[in-house]
Amino acid sequence: MIEWELVTRSLSPLGGRKDLPSRRTPRLPEPGWLRRFWGRALAGLVLLVLAAVVLVPLAGAYVVERMIIPRLAARYGVELRLAEARIRPTRVLLRGLIVRVPGRADPLTCPRAEVHFRPLSLLRGQVEVTEVVIDRPLIQLVRGGDEDNVSDLLNRLRAPSTAQNEPGSRRRLSGPQTLVLQSAEVDVHDELGSVHIGGVDARIARSGASQVTLHDSGAEVAGGASARATRVIVRWTSTGRFIPPGLPEIEVFGAAIVPWRRLAMTGISGTIRPDAAEPTRAVIALSGGYGGVDRELWQARGWVRPDGNGSLRSQRGAEAELSLLAQRFRLSSLEPILKDTPIIDADQTEVDASLELKFAQRALDFNGSFHMAGLSIYTPRLVAEPVRDLGFDVSARGRIDLKARRFRLEKASVSWNGATAELDGEAEAQPAGREPVSAAQAPAALPAGPATGTGTATPPAAATGRGWRERWRTVNLHLSVPPIACQALLDSLPDAIVPRIRDFKLGGTFTTDVRLFVDFAKLMKLPPARDPNTLEEEEGGDASPPPPPAVTKPKAVRNGANGAPGVAAKDPKDDPVQLSGKVGIDGCKVLEAPKEMLASRLLAPFEHSVLIEADRELRFVIGDENPDFVTYDQISPHLINSIMTTEDNGFLRHRGFILPEFRSALQSNLERGYFRLGASSITMQMVKNVLLSREKTLSRKLQELFLTWYLENYLTDDAEMLKAIIKGMSPSQFWLTKLQKNAAAAKEAAAAAAVAAGQLIASDPATGGTPGAPVTAAQAYSPLRDINPIKRRILEIYFNAIEFGPYLYGIGKAARHYFGKPAKDLTPREAAWFSSILPNPKRRYIHFCKGAPDEKWEKYIDRIVRRNHERGRLTDEEFAVAMQDRLIFDRAEALPEKDCVALITRLTEQAPPAIPGLTMATGGSTPVPAPLPPPPPMRLPPPPPWAEDEVHTRKKTP
């Protein structure tokens, strides 16, 4: 700026002239002034820039510390911690950032982050965040339960900001516009399952294109299913709130889904993208293989509509349709997942399947089919030899209602070799969050069992935690086999499964209709129930008995056999496990039986052998040639009644199968959470010991059931009885009718004779009874006297074949060994002793080694005696004497205690002998896996004196 100034001269006070302002020409500026002006201006600008460099970071630090962090913490209800902050003019560098929820896991731990902002917004008192970059964060989210650290945060994120709704208000913090994640690691847990993502790279825009890439991600559902993927890319376009307004596009690479154990769908690739014609639904196009196989073996095509209008916020209205097609392929393609399975010769097995899924109104409808041909399997639990060339077709349809938590199987059908089995049913899950008290967790005292694990003992897997039984409320199943010729059904079974009955020739028609209902809600609140008809488990055990139960007054009772007092009546509908229906094998008849299985062979004396070791067997004759053989009439009725009480209470009534005990055994197994108890009748035990090996396979059990039916109907040479059985009459009905006719004829003859002699005939008071009346000998033992011939011969073989101790087979030898008397003279308490040592007589022989049972075992025998009396199988006088009595062993054949204990130890620790015919078999391209080798067998000592003559060296099979 140039100033102009007028100056005039004036006289001085001394009379001199004085310059006074006057009008004159302006004074020009001095040379160099412009240069000095610009220098000063540049210096001022530099000072302003330096001031900005210093002041802006200070202002930014103040804003971050005083405004951003406190406001974010207050807004989202979290605690923000920061190790270091470095402020730059346009960004903030944060190190050691932690988002903390008090008392919970840290939702976010970030070693480094950058917040980009517009610096000019600071001059207006605002912070405009443009981009947030989070590098290598660890995100840990827990939803639900006491460890929840994200639900409250999500609710605050979803809630609209109140500041922008207030009139005249101005937001001091806005943004970010873009969120960037680099190499993030994510862990998410909630009640539905868990998700782990090894790496996330994402660029998410508030408005515009967004993309998220997931690396090495995996998820596990609470029910056991799991999924993983090498890479998943998700793309969408945001319109203002980061999340997609509709459906995103998803690309999957190298994914795997395991819906249940042993089924792994791998190598999944494809897309899920919005339908161009209908944007509210996504089109699914996926394909993959199985078990890590690098080959496309199936395709999935369909669509999904998240909630009916394309929104992702609610899933209640979701709809979907999916078609899965597995084209026919050979199982050898799945070699990686067949290593630990019983499948062999996979290159000869072909498989194809299809499945249709429809989801709507929170219910999933399914309809599918499965075909397999040329299957060969080998597993010692099923059979002793490989089963080859199996083929079957399976079809199933049903519905899973997620809202009602109900699964309904409308129909499942399995067809093989001309035979068909059909299954339908329904299962209802427990309400969410409700868990009944399991027997293993119940605090109340439970009835103790022997130290064998028959009481409250529970395997570790079932002892604690929420298992499969706790997840269900009720299960209702219905199994049926449509009518089929008995011979056709037998022919449909593979030879390796039924080798001993393959050559039977059958007539008639077979059909089955069985229903099973399980109320787990009621079952799991009960302590482990003991089978009411048995006192011990089928196998295994120690020498420790259960204490006697508390004596309670029974409620209403019904009469037992011949008026004897029975057990308290119980409504079957009150049982948590209900089994009903019929297995229609009675519609079959045997036309011809193989020579070694002929029932007539068992009517005559025959040789029986027991495998003691791989090269040692014990052979003896069941018949009059054996001096230790005991006929039925020479077996103590106390022994028969006691064995029926502990082993087969309904032996005199059933036809080989104990249907109530099948139910009781199933209930006991379900309560324990594992399957151990069986329901073997006396006939089934006889068949297992005499006609079959003792191998524990499904094949043996199946043949055992058939042979039990066969002997219960054909073990007689009475032609009249056989004709009646063929016509449909049971052996017991025939025999009872025959006895009644004979008794009526005898009574008429006696009455006629009495009338002729002028005498009166009084009624027999022992033929009836009233509840609570004393048990008479006629009531206790007449059922055994009137037993039909088939049952009589079964008991005769059973008591002369079963084991009662080391090298002690048959009751004749056992009665002499333990008590020095014949079997017909056994007392009720001595009979109860034999019941107490079954089914583990070797281990429980330890009492004989020690000279007498201990007090605990005597109480166990008391319990058996009491149960015999309650069931009308002991008179009151016999019961009183037996309860006062104590066992006294005969020591004539006793070994020294040290040698006796050593013998028991060697026998019980001995590995089971090899099953004859179980060899390494090969065929095709895959060898049969050999069973795990047992531990080296312990060489047994020489047989004891009472068995020296019966033990022989086994001939080796060529």
WOHUQUI-V623420 format. One record per run of one state. SS is the DSSP state (hx for helix, st for strand, lp for the rest). FROM is the first residue (numbers start at 0). TO is the last residue. If there is no record, write none. Layout:
ss: [SS,SS]
from: [FROM,FROM]
to: [TO,TO]
This chain:
ss: [lp,st,lp,st,lp,hx,lp,st,lp,st,lp,st,lp,st,lp,hx,lp,st,lp,hx,lp,hx,lp,st,lp,st,lp,st,lp,st,lp,st,lp,st,lp,st,lp,st,lp,st,lp,st,lp,st,hx,lp,st,lp,hx,lp,st,lp,st,lp,st,lp,st,lp,st,lp,hx,lp,hx,st,hx,lp,st,hx,lp,st,lp,hx,lp,st,lp,hx,lp,st,hx,st,lp,hx,lp,hx,lp,st,lp,st,lp,hx,lp,hx,lp,hx,lp,hx,lp,hx,lp,hx,lp,hx,lp,hx,lp,hx,lp,hx,lp,st,lp,st,lp,hx,lp,hx,lp,hx,lp,hx,lp,hx,lp,hx,lp,hx,lp,hx,lp,hx,st,lp]
from: [0,8,10,17,20,32,76,78,81,83,87,90,100,107,117,119,123,126,142,150,158,162,165,172,174,177,190,192,205,206,221,225,239,243,244,248,260,262,274,281,290,297,305,318,330,337,342,344,345,348,349,360,362,377,386,401,405,416,418,429,459,463,467,471,485,492,504,519,523,556,559,560,563,564,568,571,574,576,583,587,592,594,597,598,603,605,613,615,622,631,634,636,647,658,672,681,690,697,714,718,726,730,757,764,767,776,785,788,801,802,805,807,809,810,819,822,825,827,837,840,844,845,849,854,870,875,884,896,909,944,950,953]
to: [7,9,16,19,31,75,77,80,82,86,89,99,106,116,118,122,125,141,149,157,161,164,171,173,176,189,191,204,205,220,224,238,242,243,247,259,261,273,280,289,296,304,317,329,336,341,343,344,347,348,359,361,376,385,400,404,415,417,428,458,462,466,470,484,491,503,518,522,555,558,559,562,563,567,570,573,575,582,586,591,593,596,597,602,604,612,614,621,630,633,635,646,657,671,680,689,696,713,717,725,729,756,763,766,775,784,787,800,801,804,806,808,809,818,821,824,826,836,839,843,844,848,853,869,874,883,895,908,943,949,952,957]
